[in-house]
Amino acid sequence: MLTRDWLQRLLWLYAHGEGCYPLKMGLDAAQWATLQADFSPPAGQIPSDCLLRQSVMSELNATRTEERQQLAQWLACYMAPDAAPMHLIIASVSLAFNHLWQDLGLHSREELRELMSDCFPRLVEMNTQNMRWKKFFYRQRCLQSDGELVCRSPSCDACCERAYCFEPA
């Protein structure tokens, strides 16, 4: 799919209350207006229970602003040239509680891999062990520029949660 197709799909999922997005998909007012101008948002109102969930996710995002901004900046470094504002959406949704594909409202982890391949192809190349995406993001960010690991575990192979992070290839 093209990046535009992914943005339109995520906007549709958001508008139908799928996934676990913050309000306005985590975008500021100008970015939200641009996204809506670029795509015709689906007609109808978001169900009230979904609006409540989006409000709660917005509150969570507000408490972790610096983390979200840093993740978005990091993602932007690996984003396809025409993929903006995908880095902001992915960073905002990454603060939710389930697997990234579930929080985006996608059908499967394979569908998320397609999105990542189209929008963040260099990250897909880097994820050689098929690590779950949120864990992969944070693991990569834990590597300092000098290669020193500042994460809790000295290596994934030694970590007691290894089975939870990786999917069979």
N, C-alpha and C positions, 0 to 999 in steps of 0.2 A: 504494500500500500504506500501511497505517497504520504508525506508528513501532513499535508492538508487533510487527507482522509482520516488520519488518526486524530487530529484536533477536532474534526467534525464528529467523529465517533465518540470521543470523550465528552464533548459538549452535549451530545444526545444522551449519553449515560447519566451525566450530571442532571440534565433537565428532567429525566425520568426517575430521579431519586435512586439510581443504582450506585453502588460503591460507597465510599466513605470520604466524600469531598468536603472541604470547608466551603463556606459561602463564596460565591463568585470564583469557585475552583482555586481559591487562594491567590487570585490576582488582585492588583489594586484597581481602582475605579477606571483609570484610563486603559489599562491592559484588558479589563473585562469588556469595556465599550468597544475596543478594537476587535476583540475576538467575536463579539456578537455582530459587529458590522461586517466582518469577513465571512461569517456563516449565518445562515438563517436559523436561529434557535427554534427548536420544536415548539409548537403552540401548546398552550395549556399551562396549568400551574403545577408546581412541584407539590406533592402531597405534604400535608402538615407534619407528619412524623419524619419525613425526610428533611424538611426545613429545620426541624428541631435537631436532628443529627448533624446537619451542616453547621448549625449555630454552635453546637458543642465542639465540633472539629475546629471551627474558627477560634473559639476560646482557647483550645489546646494550642493551636498554631500561634496565637498571640503570646502565650507563655514561653514559647520556644522560638521566638523571632530570629535570634542570632543563629541558632542551629539551622533553621530553615533557610536563611539567607546564605549561609556558608555552603550548605548542600546544593542550593540552586546555582551558586557561583561555580562550584566544582563541576556540577553536571553540564553547565554551559561550556566548559572547556572541552567537552567530549561530544557536544551536540552537533548534528548535521546543520549546515548553514541555514536552511529554511525551516528549522524545527521550533523556533521561538513561538510561543512562550512555554513550550513543553517542559523545559527545565524547571520552571516555576511551579507548574502543575504537579510534576512528579515529586518535587521537593515537598510541597504542601501535603500531598497524599501520603508520602512516606512517613509522616508523623502519626498516621493512624495505626491500628492495632493488629491487623491481619496481614496476610501475604499481600504484596504490592498488587498482584493481579486481581485479588479480591477487592482491595480498597479502591482500585480503579473501576471496578464493575465489569471487568473482562471475564470471558468464559473460562479461560484456562491460563496456566503458566506458559504454555506454548504460544498463546496469543500475545502475552506480554513480551515474550522473546521476539516475536515479529515486530512489535512496536519498538522495542529496544534496537533491533537490527536496522530499522528504517530511520529512527530518530537519534540513536546514540551508537552507531556502528562500532566505534573504537572501544566502547565499554564491552560490547559483546565479544570482541576479539580478546579483550583482557580477561574476561570471565571464563577461563579455560577449564575450570573445574565445575562449571555449572552451579555455582554458589547461588543461593537465593538472593534476589536482587537487593533488598534492603540491607541485608547483612553484607553483601558485596560492596555496596556504596560505603558503608561505615568502615568496613575493613580497609578499603582502599584509602579512605580519608585518614585512617589511623597511621598509615605509613608516612613518616616524615620524609622530607626531601633527601635526607641523608640515608634513608632506608631503615632507620631505626623504628621498630614497632613500639607504639605507645598504648596498644590495646591491652586488655586484661590478660589474655592468654599469650604466651611467648610465640606460639605458632598454631595454625589451625589443626595440624596433625596432633598436637598435644592437648587440644581443648576438649573438655568433657562434653561440649555441645556440638561437636563436629557433625554428628548424624542429623542434627536439626538444621544445619546450614546448607548442606549440599544435597542435591538431587542426583539420582543416577543419570548418567549421560545417555 
